[in-house]
Amino acid sequence: MALDGIVTRAIVHELQLCIGGRIHKIHQPASSDLIFHLRTQAGTKKLLLSANPTYPRIHLTEASFPNPMEAPMFCMLMRKHCENGTIESITQVGMERIIHIDIRTRDELGDMSTRRIIVELMGRHSNIILVDPATGTQLDGIHHVTPAISSFRVVMPGFAYSKPPEQHKLDPLTADLASFTSALRKAEEADKGSGWLVEAYEGLSPLIAGEIYARAELGNNVIQLGLGEIEAKRLWEAFSGLMDSIRQHQYQPMSGENAKGKSIFSAIELTSIHGEVQTYPSISTCMEDYYGDKALRDTVKQKTGDLLRFLQNEKSKNIKKLANLEQDLNEAEDAERYRIWGELLLSSLHTIHKGDASVELVNYYDEEQRTETIPLDPLLTPSENAQRYFKRYNKFKNSLAVIDEQKILAHAEVTYLEGLLQQLHDASLSDIDEIREELTQQGYLRDRGKKGKKKKKSDKPTLHLYTSSEGIEIYVGKNNLQNEYVTNRLGKPNDTWLHTKDIPGSHVVIRSDSFGDATLNEAAQLAAYFSQAKQSSSVPVDCTLIRHVRKPSGAKPGFVIYDHQRTLFVTPDEQLIKGLPNTVKNG
């Protein structure tokens, strides 16, 4: 990754099309992210601002994000001060990863005022801060920094805003040959590699420093040997040429891999990139493709850690229970032998003495009248040993029916838990809450919600809507509450229903009784992609009409039986899935 000052400059340049745009809606899909819905002269746009500590970024986006039913406090504050406001300017602070977005709006009295959103893309110190520029006072930050955390700056409502610590580096866009040569010779004295460019100039990342050396055909470490006048001139020409392109906003966004196989992206053309190179029409599309759903998956992973452990433990318990039941079944199948041993002991009590460890008797139930060696408990009398075998016989005889019933229940439990584990793998933030709700309703988890805050059973769950290439609506359930809703309530009798055959996965419903092969294939792709067989090939997907799908009485959420199906075989294509227009409907 290389979200440096150059990428930030490219983003700010691209976002100039948002100037004059009105902020129509704001929502906060995750603790570190904001989505601005803008109405600009170029049309409706969505702007993502993220202070995620691992994936901080800002760019235009086409992705769909869940809109929480209850907005967080910071989102409410942003709505109060920024919604219906007009973006006046978007600027970068020097070549730093700091962006200022000035918004003209009206205050509570109806007077015109300005608010400034400061986006700091500083790794784990990233933040989004709302400031009143007239007073320099912070109205709030998406991440609070208290005096106990930092003695340098505080990010809290009411405190004056102060910039992150300055690094006192040179501006690469104003560099000349003399200042560049001076910085180079100082680096030579300190015996440094290409990293001296990062230390000397603001906004440069190691990736860009390496690119400058690659363009100069010098390699990364030759500075340690000292550069002659010719090599130094080549290095300056490579540096200067790159800066000229950046000054003139000549960007060529691309992504690929570095020499170590690590995925990277850049706002400029990289000659040192390896592997397959992907180019993009804008820096926003580049960043959206690069980050993809990495940030979401990272956030989901943090939120689902306890659920994953709980479900895996429950699954392990049931697998162990199945093994024990199988062992009991094997023993129970010997029940008839225990009855015979009891009969033989009763008929031969006079030949057995207390203290015997075993006895050998003729088995008159056997056609060949063979002898049987019967183990005895030396502490029991012969009669008590016989009664012990009769008790064991009755116990196992009665348990056979119970064991079969318990095996069916344990198998169903394992299938149900495997389904939940698969759903967590593809879950969004709102999907996680619904899975927790389901587990609470089923009695697996205790209800820790506040009184009066419980979600009504009649409420609609989150709905994932895809549109096929033929313009047909396809609904995908990504947890059991969603599966039940799209199958049992949303779908009509003549709608087509799809699900992976004997594999945990999503219920998929085509909301039409008339569609082509393209829609059917795309729906099958969705069913296979959002299933446990996501990484497999030739995945079997059953499809039938919803009228042939039913839920057995007392079955677990999401469990159905169906008939009149036909089976399609598809290999999940991630690019096809990502290319389908999709929206998320909350409630």
Protein Blocks (a to p, Z undefined) as FASTA:
>chain_A
ZZdfklmmmmmmmmmmmgopacfbdcdfbfkbccdddddfkbpcdddddfbfklgcdddd
fbdcdddfbacfklmmmmmmmgopacfbdcdehjbccdcdddddddfkopacdddddddd
ehjlgccddddfknopafbdfbdcdfklpmkbccdehiacdddddehiacfklgcfklmm
mmmmmmmmnopafklmmmmpghiafklmmmmmmmnonojmlmmnopafklmmmmmmmmmm
mmmmmmnopacddddddfkopacddfbdcfkbgcjddddfbfklmmmmmnmmmmmmmmmm
mmmmmmmmmmmmmmmmmmmmmmmmmmmmmmmmmmmmmmmmmmmmmmmmmmpcehiabdcd
ddfkbmnlpacdddddfkbcfklmmmmmmmmmmmmmmmmmmmmmmmmmmmmmmmmmmmmm
mmmmmpcfklmmmmmmmmmmnomaccfbdehiaccfkbccdddddddfkopacdddfbfk
lmmmmmmmmpcfkbccdddehiacddddddbfbdcfklmmmmmmmmmmmccklmpghiac
ddddfklgccdehiaehiacdehiacddddddfklmmmpccdddeZZ
